[in-house]
Every structure is written in structure tokens, then in C-alpha cells.
Amino acid sequence: KEALSTDYVAPIGKALVMRPGSDVTLVSFSKMVGFCKKAADELAKEGIDAEVINLRSLRPLDRDAIAASVRKTNRIVVVEEGWPQAGVGAEIATMVMEDAFDHLDAPVER
């Protein structure tokens, strides 16, 4: 509701946890956030508690929010519509390997 206010300004560089979770992190931006929320609902039916992160801005990227979530869930799925090479997903995958590798259950895959 706050975002519908005419005075609302989204903080640049600060991701928003749309749904807290403990089993896996789903991170995305723009249109794909809605798909992540639907996926989290489906996963919940199977007993998987997915955290959904809306990046809201890509530059600057909220590395701290992503790393904190991965440290909590030990897993990440990056959801985007871009190219597999040199895209936002590739940047996030690299960042997770740099900032939270020791917390991952397995290394990042494409």
C-alpha cells in the first residue's frame, strides 16, 4: 500500500524481501518477481519455504541482501528474462560465489 502513495520513492540499491523463507532464495526484478511469488506458493504446497527477493534496482545491486539470504537458505535461484551470458543473472551468480560460497550447499550452475 505504501508503494501506491503519490509520495512513495523506492530506495535505490535496496532490495525488498517480498516473502521470507528458509529453504531457498528466489531473486529477481521487474516482471519476474511475480513469477517468483507464484513459484514460492507452489513450492510451499510441497513443504519448501522459499524466500523471494525483489532487487528493485540493478545498479547499484544490493549485494548484502542477496548474500544475507543465501547465508540463511544455503540455496539460490536467479530468475530473469535476459541473456545467459553477461546478464544480471551471471553477475548475481558470480557475486554469490564471491560473497557467500561457504554457505552454499552446492556451487552455482546455469
RAQUILIN-V526454 format. One record per residue. N is the residue number from 1. PHI is phi in whole degrees, 0 to 359 (NA if undefined). OMEGA is omega as a letter, one per 20 degrees, with the letter a starting at -180 (NA if undefined). BURIAL is 1 if it has 9 or more other ideal C-beta (glycine too) atoms within 8 Angstrom, else 0. Layout:
n={N:N}
phi={PHI:PHI}
omega={OMEGA:OMEGA}
burial={BURIAL:BURIAL}
This chain:
n={1:2:3:4:5:6:7:8:9:10:11:12:13:14:15:16:17:18:19:20:21:22:23:24:25:26:27:28:29:30:31:32:33:34:35:36:37:38:39:40:41:42:43:44:45:46:47:48:49:50:51:52:53:54:55:56:57:58:59:60:61:62:63:64:65:66:67:68:69:70:71:72:73:74:75:76:77:78:79:80:81:82:83:84:85:86:87:88:89:90:91:92:93:94:95:96:97:98:99:100:101:102:103:104:105:106:107:108:109:110}
phi={NA:300:293:278:292:292:267:285:230:291:292:287:83:238:287:237:282:280:208:288:201:227:258:204:257:252:240:200:210:58:303:289:299:299:295:295:295:294:297:297:297:294:297:299:296:260:84:256:265:264:268:249:245:262:294:63:218:257:219:282:269:279:300:298:294:295:297:297:292:295:297:279:262:68:213:215:234:262:243:206:256:277:290:291:258:57:255:298:299:295:295:295:300:296:299:295:296:283:262:219:305:295:260:284:286:207:293:294:234:272}
omega={a:a:r:r:r:a:a:r:r:r:a:r:r:r:r:r:a:a:r:r:a:a:a:r:r:a:a:r:r:a:a:r:r:r:r:r:r:r:r:r:r:r:r:r:r:r:r:a:a:r:r:r:r:a:a:r:a:r:j:r:a:a:a:a:r:a:r:r:r:r:a:a:a:r:r:r:r:a:r:r:a:r:r:r:r:r:r:r:r:r:r:r:r:r:r:r:r:a:a:a:a:a:a:r:r:r:a:r:r:NA}
burial={0:0:0:0:0:0:0:0:0:0:0:0:0:1:1:0:1:1:1:0:1:0:1:1:1:1:1:1:1:0:0:1:1:0:1:1:1:0:1:1:0:0:1:1:0:0:0:0:1:1:1:1:1:1:1:1:1:0:0:0:1:1:0:0:1:1:1:0:1:1:1:1:1:0:1:1:0:1:1:1:0:0:0:0:0:0:1:1:1:1:1:1:1:0:1:1:1:0:1:1:1:0:0:1:0:0:0:0:0:0}
